[in-house]
Amino acid sequence: MLKVGITGGIGSGKTTVCKIFETLGIPVYYADDRAKWLMTHDPELVEAISNTFGQAAYSPEGQLNRAYLAKVVFGDAEKLAQLNALVHPAVFRDGSQWHQSQTGAPYTLREAALLFESGSYRAIDKMIVVTAPQEIRIKRVMERDQVTADAVLARIEKQWPEEEKVKRADYVILNDGERLLVPQVLEIHRSLISL
């Protein structure tokens, strides 16, 4: 079964596009959501995070102390790289097991903001990039997350430039609010099932 990655910059509309694929019966693995789950439920990962960032990374009840971890890693590129080096392999293993468990679909989708940045794209057969003009992306994220434009720009700067992602894509979906998404998804779906 084909493994298809779907990525795009923050606010590009990856989740919306994935929901359209799901209506076509395509299973979607949401890597970022799954990473959050694994950071609390995967004993190996929990132990590695505790050993690397200290016992304060988790509450006595075993819940991830997101505020503490964010404070530790987001001002420090080295610490963020350490966290990613723990989380990305766990998500990769979990995603591979999930893919193997899917039956009856012509392909699966793996949705992640950092598919290229993490190197996970190497295990993917085809890549879809969802793109939108930066001003639209900033507006979407400001409304969704109730944050400032500067906060959104800071997140954008941590991701690869969209042009770089588009260059490496097999398929590109433009989500600018003018071009309809469904016909773009259907065209890619038809292409993928014909492979």
N, C-alpha and C positions, 0 to 999 in steps of 0.2 A: 504494500500500500504506500502511495506517495506521501511524503512529509512536506507540507507547504508551510513556510513561515510567513507571518504577516507583521509588519512593523511600520513605524512612522514616528515622526516627532511628537512630542507632547501636544495634545489638542488637535491632532490631525483627524481624529475620528475613527481610530482603529476598532474600538468596541462597537460602534454603530455598524461598521462594515462587517464585523464578525457576526453580529446578530442576523444580518441578511444571509450570510453563508449558513448559519444554523437553521434558518427557515427552509433551506434547500437540503437539510438532512446531513450537513457536514459537521462532524464533532470538532469542537474548539477547545484547546488547552490554553487557559489564561495564565501564562507563566508568572506574571507579577502577583496576581491573587494567590496563586499556588505557593509562591515563595513566602508570602506572609504566613500562610498556613503551616508550611514546613518549618519555619523558624520557631514555631511553638510545639509542633507535633512530631518532628523527626528527632529521635533521641540523640543520634550521632551529631546532627547539626546543632542542636541545643547545647550539647556538651562542648562542641568546638567554639561556639559563640561565647559561652560562659568562660572557657579557658582563655580565650583571646581578649575579651573585653571586661572580664570580671563578673562577679556574682550579681552586681547591680544591673546587669543586662536583663535579668528576669526577676519578677516579683517572687515572694515566698510561695505563692500559689502556682508558679510556673508560667505566668504570662510574660510575654516579651515586653520589656520596658522601652517602648518605642521612643519616648521623649529623651531618655538617657542615651540610647544608642545614636539617635539623630544628632544630639549635641556632640557626641564623641566623634562621629565620622564626617559630618557635613562641613566642618571647617578644615578637615585634614585629609588630603588626597591619599596619603599612605594608609591611613586607617580605613578609608572607604574602600580602597583596593583590597585590603585584608578581608573586610566583610564580604565583598563581592567574590573573592577567591574561596570563601567558605560556602556562600549561598548558591552561586551559579552551578557548581558541580552537582549539588543536591537537587536543584531544579532540573538539570539536564537528565539525571538518573530517573527522577520521578516522571518527567515528560516522556522519556523513552519507554518506561513501563506502561504509561497511559496509552501511548501510541500502539504498542503491541496488543493492548487489551481491546482496542477498537476493531470491530468487525462489521462487514457489510457496507462500509462507506468506501467510495473510490479514492479518497484522500482524507487526511486530517489537517487541521490548521493549528499552528502554534503561534499564539499572539504574545508578543513581548516588545516592550519599548526599546530594549537594548540587545536585540538579536545580533546586530553587527558588532556592537561595542563589546559584547561578552564573548564573541567568537562562536556562539551557538549556531550561527548560520551555516557553519561548515557541515553540520549533520542534517541539513535541510536539502530537499531535492529542488524546490522552486521557491522563489521569494516574491512576495507582494509588498509593495511600499504604498502606504496611504499618505498622500501629501495635501497640503493646504497652504495658502499664503500665510506668512508669519503673523500679520496683523489679525487675521481671523483666528489663528491658533491661540494667540495671546488673549483675545476677547473671550473665547470659549473657556479657557482654563481659569481666567479671572472670575467668570460667572459660576463655573462648576465648583471651584475650590475656595471661593471668597478670598482671593489673594490679590496683591498688587501686580501691576505690569512688570515692575522690577523683579519681583519674586519669580514670575513666569520666565522672564528673560534669563535669570540665573539658572533655572532648570534647563532651558533650551541650550545654554552654553555648555552644559555638561554632556550633551548628546552630540552625535556626529551631525554635520550639516546635512540638511535634506538632499541637497544636490548630490552628495556622496552616496547616500542611500539609493537615490533614484538611479545612479549610474550602475549600481550592482543588482538592481531589481530585474526580475523576469517579467513582472507585471506592475503597472502603476495605476493607482486609483486616485483621481483628483476629486477631493472633497471640499470644493470652494463655495458650496451653497448655491451654485448655479447649475453645474452639471449633475444630472440625476445619478444617484449611486446604484440603484437596482440594475439598470442596463449594463453598467460597467462590471458589476459583480457577476451577472449572468454570462457575459462574454468570457470572463476569466474562468468561470465554472465550466462552461462548455469546452474551453481549451484544455483545462486540466483533466476532465473526464475522457478526453480523446487521446491523451498521452498513453 
